[in-house]
């Protein structure tokens, strides 16, 4: 699907496309979504006070998304595979800010050191390098500095033809908010609706000590997607009302 076509498909969005030209193109492919309903009081200390936790039927959620980033590039420039393609894992929660709903990254890791350095420099997102390996229906990551580890074996099932409201609430997010010492950064994105599939977890091992209270049990819900093509606009900066945590 061409970028021009992607920009015409907007009925699934919660608000209009951003004004101005998009700045980055990227593909989020071969994605595994693991979702947990969590305790509000376990989650709240991990977020800046400026962001409001978004709730589904009164409950907060945290998700781990493991995928392969491909073809990321600035507008009007080609991608460079040694930098533009790498495995990524993010652990995110769902927030409200500035009259928009979006996601907030509790953790974001990449499988290439240089890609993480460049992405962190350009975006201010807290990328860190972890050793990652992917195979067919397999994903493994380890970070000895933080004591983090993920190992998944899974089987992809049938397409999800009738998404629930929770399915859409967890996956269809078109803004990212990130905390810095002085600012809340807002990134708007656009893509077509995620095409999701059922997924069976054959085995799962997750160890993230900082989030142990929230990720100690098996996920409450899982999805798989072959991926989406994503357009991202330049960040907007909003001065914080509270000091950084």
C-alpha positions in Angstrom: 0.0 0.0 0.0 1.4 3.4 -0.9 1.9 6.3 1.5 -0.6 8.3 -0.4 -3.2 5.6 0.0 -2.5 5.2 3.7 -3.1 8.9 4.3 -6.6 8.5 2.8 -7.7 5.8 5.3 -8.7 7.6 8.4 -12.1 6.4 9.6 -10.6 4.3 12.4 -8.7 7.3 13.9 -10.0 9.0 17.1 -9.1 12.4 15.7 -8.0 14.0 12.4 -4.6 13.6 10.8 -2.0 16.0 12.1 -1.4 19.1 10.1 1.8 19.5 8.1 4.0 16.8 6.5 4.9 13.6 8.2 8.6 13.3 9.1 9.4 9.6 9.4 8.3 6.4 7.7 8.7 3.0 9.4 7.3 -0.5 9.4 6.3 -2.4 12.5 6.3 -6.0 11.4 5.8 -9.5 12.8 4.5 -8.1 16.1 3.5 -10.0 19.2 1.3 -8.1 21.7 1.1 -9.3 25.3 -1.4 -7.5 27.6 -1.8 -7.4 31.4 -4.5 -5.8 33.5 -2.6 -4.3 36.3 -3.0 -2.6 39.7 -3.3 1.2 39.5 -1.1 1.7 42.5 1.7 -0.4 41.1 1.6 1.5 37.8 1.1 5.1 39.0 4.6 5.7 40.5 6.2 4.8 37.1 4.5 7.7 35.3 5.1 11.5 35.4 2.3 13.3 37.2 1.5 15.3 34.1 0.1 12.2 32.4 -3.3 10.7 33.4 -3.6 6.9 33.3 -6.1 5.8 30.7 -8.5 3.1 32.0 -10.6 0.5 30.3 -13.7 -0.2 32.3 -12.0 1.3 35.3 -8.8 -0.7 35.0 -5.3 0.2 33.7 -3.3 -2.1 31.4 0.3 -2.6 30.5 1.5 -4.3 27.2 4.7 -5.8 26.0 5.1 -5.5 22.2 7.9 -7.4 20.5 8.3 -6.8 16.8 10.8 -6.0 14.0 11.3 -2.4 13.1 12.0 -2.1 9.3 12.7 0.6 6.8 12.7 3.5 9.2 13.8 6.6 7.4 13.3 10.4 7.3 11.0 11.8 4.7 12.6 12.1 1.3 15.5 9.9 2.2 16.0 6.1 1.6 16.2 3.6 4.4 19.6 2.2 5.3 19.1 -1.5 6.4 22.1 -1.7 8.8 20.4 1.1 10.8 16.8 1.0 9.6 16.0 -2.6 10.5 16.2 -4.0 14.0 14.3 -6.0 16.5 12.5 -4.0 19.2 10.6 -4.6 22.5 8.6 -1.9 24.2 6.7 -2.1 27.4 4.0 0.5 27.4 0.9 1.7 29.2 -2.0 3.8 28.2 -2.4 7.4 29.1 -4.2 10.7 28.4 -2.6 14.0 27.8 -3.5 17.2 26.0 -7.0 15.9 25.1 -5.6 12.9 23.4 -5.2 9.2 24.3 -1.9 7.5 23.6 0.8 5.3 25.0 3.7 5.9 27.3 6.8 3.7 27.2 8.0 2.2 30.5 10.8 0.5 28.7 12.1 0.4 25.1 14.9 -1.8 23.8 16.5 -2.4 20.4 18.6 -5.3 19.1 21.3 -3.1 17.4 23.5 -0.8 19.4 24.0 1.9 16.7 20.3 1.9 15.9 19.5 2.5 19.5 22.0 5.3 19.8 20.6 7.1 16.7 17.0 6.6 17.6 17.6 7.9 21.1 19.4 10.9 19.8 16.8 11.8 17.3 13.7 11.1 19.3 14.7 11.5 23.0 13.0 8.1 23.6 14.9 6.1 26.2 16.2 3.4 23.8 18.7 0.9 25.3 20.4 -2.0 23.7 19.5 -5.6 24.5 20.8 -8.8 22.9 17.9 -10.1 20.7 17.3 -13.1 18.5 14.3 -14.0 16.3 13.3 -17.1 14.5 10.1 -18.6 13.2 7.5 -18.1 15.9 10.3 -17.4 18.4 11.6 -14.2 20.1 14.3 -14.0 22.7 15.9 -10.9 24.4 18.3 -10.5 27.3 19.8 -7.4 29.0 22.3 -8.4 31.7 22.7 -4.8 32.9 19.0 -4.5 33.9 18.5 -8.2 34.6 15.7 -8.3 31.9 14.9 -11.4 29.8 12.1 -12.4 27.4 11.7 -15.7 25.7 8.6 -16.6 23.6 7.5 -19.5 21.5 4.2 -19.1 19.9 1.8 -20.4 17.2 -0.1 -17.9 15.0 -3.8 -18.7 14.6 -6.8 -17.5 12.6 -7.4 -13.8 11.7 -9.5 -11.8 14.2 -12.5 -10.9 12.2 -14.6 -9.3 14.9 -12.4 -7.2 17.3 -13.7 -6.4 20.8 -13.7 -2.9 22.1 -10.7 -4.0 24.3 -8.8 -5.3 21.3 -9.1 -1.9 19.6 -8.5 0.1 22.8 -5.2 -1.8 23.3 -3.9 -1.6 19.7 -5.3 1.5 18.0 -3.3 4.3 19.5 -2.2 7.3 17.5 -0.1 9.3 19.9 3.0 8.6 22.0 3.9 10.7 25.1 7.3 10.7 26.7 8.7 12.3 29.8 11.9 14.5 29.9 13.2 16.6 32.7 11.4 19.7 31.5 9.0 18.6 28.8 6.3 16.1 27.8 7.0 15.2 24.2 4.1 14.3 22.0 4.6 12.2 18.8 1.6 11.7 16.5 1.5 8.7 14.2 -0.8 7.3 11.5 -1.2 3.8 10.1 -4.1 1.6 8.9 -5.9 -0.5 11.5 -3.8 -3.3 12.9 -4.6 -6.6 11.1 -4.6 -9.0 14.1 -4.5 -12.8 14.5 -5.1 -15.1 17.4 -1.9 -16.4 19.0 -1.2 -19.4 21.2 1.8 -19.1 23.5 3.7 -22.3 23.5 6.1 -21.1 26.2 6.7 -17.8 27.9 9.5 -16.6 30.2 9.5 -12.9 31.2 11.8 -11.3 33.8 11.7 -7.5 34.1 12.6 -6.9 37.8 11.4 -3.3 37.7 7.9 -4.4 36.6 7.8 -7.7 38.5 4.5 -6.9 40.3 2.7 -6.2 37.0 4.2 -8.9 34.7 4.4 -11.8 37.2 1.5 -13.8 35.8 0.7 -15.0 32.3 -0.8 -12.3 30.0 -4.5 -11.6 30.2 -4.8 -11.2 26.4 -2.5 -11.7 23.4 -2.5 -10.6 19.7 -0.3 -11.2 16.7 0.0 -9.0 13.6 2.0 -9.2 10.4 2.5 -5.5 10.8 1.6 -2.0 9.6 3.3 0.8 7.7 3.6 3.9 9.9 4.0 7.6 9.4 5.3 9.7 12.2 5.2 13.5 12.7 7.8 15.6 14.4 7.5 15.8 18.2 5.7 18.6 19.9 7.1 19.8 23.3 4.9 20.9 26.2 6.4 22.3 29.3 5.7 20.2 32.3 3.6 21.4 35.2 5.5 19.1 37.6 9.1 18.2 38.1 10.5 15.0 36.6 10.3 11.7 38.4 
